[in-house]
Amino acid sequence: MEPTRSRVKDPKVEAGTDRSCVKGNWLDKKKLRNETEFYKLDLKITESGLTGNMGKNDKGPYNLPSARGTKGQSLMKHSKAKKTPEEQKKKESKGQLRKENSQNDPVTVKKFSKGPQLDLSNQISSGAGVQSKSEIDMTASVVQDKKGLSAESRHRTKVFESEKTKPGSRLNTKPGTSPSEISISDYLILLKCLRINLPDGVLNPKVIRLSQTANVIQKAQDIVKDLENLKLQFNSIPRLGSREVKISLSLKDNNKVLEITQMIFFEKTEGSDEDLRTQWKKNVSNTNCGFRFRDKYKTTAISVPAMYATAQTRSWRHLEDGEKHANISAGEPVNVSEIEKKDYRDESTLWTTSSPQRFGKYSLNPADERECLKFYHELCEIGASRTVKYTKGNKVESGFLSGRLDFLAELKGEKTERIVIECKGTTGDMVGKVFTKPTNGGRCAQLNETHEYYYQVQAYMYILNQSAKQTRRFTSDRAVMVIRHYHKNGQAPRDFYWNYLRKNEAIQQKINELCVFCEEEVLACFLAVLNLIFQKDT
């Protein structure tokens, strides 16, 4: 029985056998390492799905479990399979070992052959794990080396392997890679081109990486479908209104990223489909800001905002994301003396008009808010020790959370504080829902702490306190809600109710978590939408 034939037919030994040991004494350690590296490359080809011209009894690919052994394991298998020196010397003298290997080895890629024996005609496919024909040509050129891998060949192989691992490389087979990474400044240019005003300081590398994950991209694809059907359009100033805080908290608790993304960044289409298609055609031909539509949307219409048609300017190249701050605008000053002299309007005149009652007759009173403020000012009984300053229409913003105050009161004295004054008017539908009238005939109402208006005022206080932390100014621990109840035919014209809303720490914490959720999960979904529509122009 020929021991060498038995060794070659053993599949466990076959994949790790090093043929270079046939020369015995003349093969040094360096040559042995070169040969081992060659067969590592050989075995990588088999793992990718390449099969050679197999023998009649070979019906499958190479033995993969043994092919994954390390270099040390391969040498160990060879040393176990090698027979006594007398037997080995006898085979060398007869020159039979190479002949036996060529007859019995099912591996058709042979180092000592004059050309490559691999059948590569049907292997250029994604199923085989090969990206392009150039990869196979490179592999075949390595196989053709008669005397083993030279230093140049080993260097070329190393470069080839390292190139496959680079993000964006054409050789990279990992999903989710892109030809070029989009940086913060790139997004700022694209958003400026789209005329979309994001809050300062919300873009960061973390949210960009999150936008490239598979689950976020899947959610973004649902929004892109609605944009393709022209059901949605972009919101130029994406913000979460304070009145929407309660419903947004419910969506967040159920991880409804898609719904909040649509709520903040998109709105239902107002224009006609033809106008949106015309706008898309102009954008396709005019975009020149470093980004372009993906190939699909060069022929398929999609709802996108009107983009700048000019080329990228020098100032655009130096766009920088600002710092995230809670902002409070100055507002319009209110003359206190005018409020004190102002009288309440006769409500009976409101009911004689034929105007629709969509929002109640109180909407016809332009002085409704100021009359609510007059009622509260009279209750304050501000003495000489305290002064008050009222401003109207202050715009407040912290990240994506924003709102506009009815009034902001700054009371200065022994204790300085800011108080939000929220004014509401009702013809009766808010009674029992937003507030409950006192039974003793008083004016201090019991407010419903589960109503969306309560959460709205809590959001205002959250923004004020965020600003106070940054500017080291006084915080807001309470707010005021004033409600005017209008009656038919002008009965009881001064039916006002009010109460303080104390800062609710539990709700404040939930609002803070919602802000973080919008700046990470929701913003990432929006960036993924942009990535599906546009790509960086290289």
BELQUIDA-V340671 format. One record per pair of residues at least 24 apart in sequence whose ideal C-beta (glycine too) atoms are under 7 Angstrom apart, sorted by the first residue. I is the first residue (numbers start at 1). J is the second residue. Records with the same first field share a line. If there is no record, write none. Layout:
BEGIN
I = J / J
END
This chain:
BEGIN
3 = 83 / 87
4 = 91 / 97 / 100
5 = 100 / 104
7 = 81
8 = 100 / 101 / 104 / 105
9 = 104
11 = 63 / 66
12 = 66
13 = 77 / 81
14 = 63
15 = 43 / 62 / 63 / 66 / 67
16 = 66 / 69 / 73 / 74 / 77 / 78
17 = 77 / 78 / 81
18 = 74 / 75 / 78
19 = 101 / 111
21 = 78
22 = 97 / 98
24 = 88 / 92
31 = 148
34 = 148 / 149
35 = 148
36 = 71 / 74
37 = 149 / 154
38 = 111 / 148 / 149
41 = 142 / 157
42 = 109
43 = 67
45 = 139
48 = 128 / 129 / 130
49 = 127 / 128 / 129
50 = 118 / 123 / 128
52 = 107 / 108 / 109 / 117 / 118 / 119
53 = 108 / 117 / 119
54 = 106
55 = 106
58 = 106
109 = 143
112 = 146
115 = 144
116 = 140 / 143 / 144
129 = 173
131 = 170 / 171 / 173
135 = 171
176 = 212 / 214
179 = 538
180 = 536 / 538
182 = 208 / 536
184 = 321
185 = 319
186 = 290 / 536
187 = 527
188 = 319 / 321
189 = 289 / 290 / 312 / 316 / 319
190 = 291 / 530 / 534
192 = 316 / 319
193 = 289 / 291 / 307 / 308
194 = 234 / 305 / 307
195 = 236 / 305 / 306
196 = 234 / 236 / 238 / 305
197 = 236 / 237
198 = 238
199 = 324 / 397 / 399 / 400
200 = 321 / 322 / 323 / 324
201 = 321 / 322 / 323 / 324
202 = 324 / 399 / 519 / 523
203 = 321
207 = 520 / 523 / 524 / 527
208 = 527
210 = 520 / 524
211 = 524 / 527 / 528 / 531
216 = 524 / 525 / 528
217 = 528
219 = 257 / 258 / 525
220 = 525 / 528 / 529 / 532
221 = 532
222 = 258
223 = 258 / 261 / 262 / 266 / 529
224 = 529 / 532 / 533
227 = 302 / 303
228 = 300 / 302
230 = 269 / 273 / 276 / 303
231 = 269
232 = 262 / 266 / 268 / 269 / 303
233 = 266 / 267 / 269 / 303
234 = 265 / 266 / 304 / 305
235 = 265 / 266 / 267
236 = 305
238 = 264 / 265 / 400
239 = 264 / 400 / 402
240 = 264 / 400 / 401 / 402 / 518
241 = 402 / 403
242 = 401 / 402 / 403 / 456 / 459 / 460
243 = 452 / 456
245 = 455 / 456 / 459 / 511 / 514
246 = 452 / 455
248 = 514
249 = 510 / 514
252 = 514 / 517
257 = 521 / 522 / 525
258 = 525
260 = 518 / 522
261 = 522 / 525 / 526
264 = 400 / 518 / 522
265 = 526
269 = 303
276 = 303
277 = 301
279 = 306
280 = 304
283 = 307
288 = 312
289 = 316
290 = 536 / 537
291 = 534 / 535 / 536 / 537
292 = 534 / 535 / 537
293 = 533 / 534
294 = 533 / 534 / 535
297 = 533
302 = 533
304 = 533
324 = 399
325 = 470
326 = 397 / 398 / 463 / 466 / 467 / 470
327 = 397
328 = 394 / 396 / 467
329 = 394 / 395
330 = 391
331 = 391 / 392 / 393 / 394 / 408
332 = 391 / 392 / 393
333 = 391
334 = 390 / 391 / 392
336 = 388 / 390
339 = 370 / 373 / 374 / 377
342 = 370 / 374
344 = 371 / 493 / 494
345 = 371
346 = 490 / 493
347 = 486 / 487 / 490 / 493
348 = 489 / 490
351 = 488 / 489 / 490
360 = 425 / 426 / 427 / 486
361 = 427 / 486
362 = 425 / 426 / 427 / 484 / 486
368 = 425 / 484
369 = 406 / 423
371 = 484
372 = 423 / 482 / 484 / 496
373 = 407 / 421 / 423
375 = 482 / 496
376 = 421 / 480 / 482 / 498
379 = 498
385 = 413 / 414
386 = 411 / 412 / 413
387 = 412 / 413
396 = 460 / 463
397 = 463
398 = 463 / 466 / 515
399 = 515 / 518 / 519
400 = 515 / 518 / 519
401 = 459 / 463 / 515
403 = 459 / 460
405 = 460
416 = 474
417 = 474 / 476
418 = 464 / 474 / 476
419 = 476 / 478 / 479 / 480
420 = 457 / 460 / 461 / 476 / 479
421 = 480 / 482
422 = 457 / 479 / 481
423 = 482
424 = 453 / 481 / 483
425 = 484 / 486
426 = 483 / 485 / 486
427 = 486
428 = 485
430 = 483
431 = 485
434 = 483
435 = 483 / 497
437 = 497
443 = 496 / 497 / 498
444 = 498 / 499
445 = 483 / 497 / 498 / 499
447 = 481 / 499 / 501
454 = 501
455 = 507
457 = 481 / 501
458 = 504 / 507 / 508 / 511
459 = 511
461 = 503
462 = 508 / 511
477 = 502 / 503
478 = 502 / 503
END
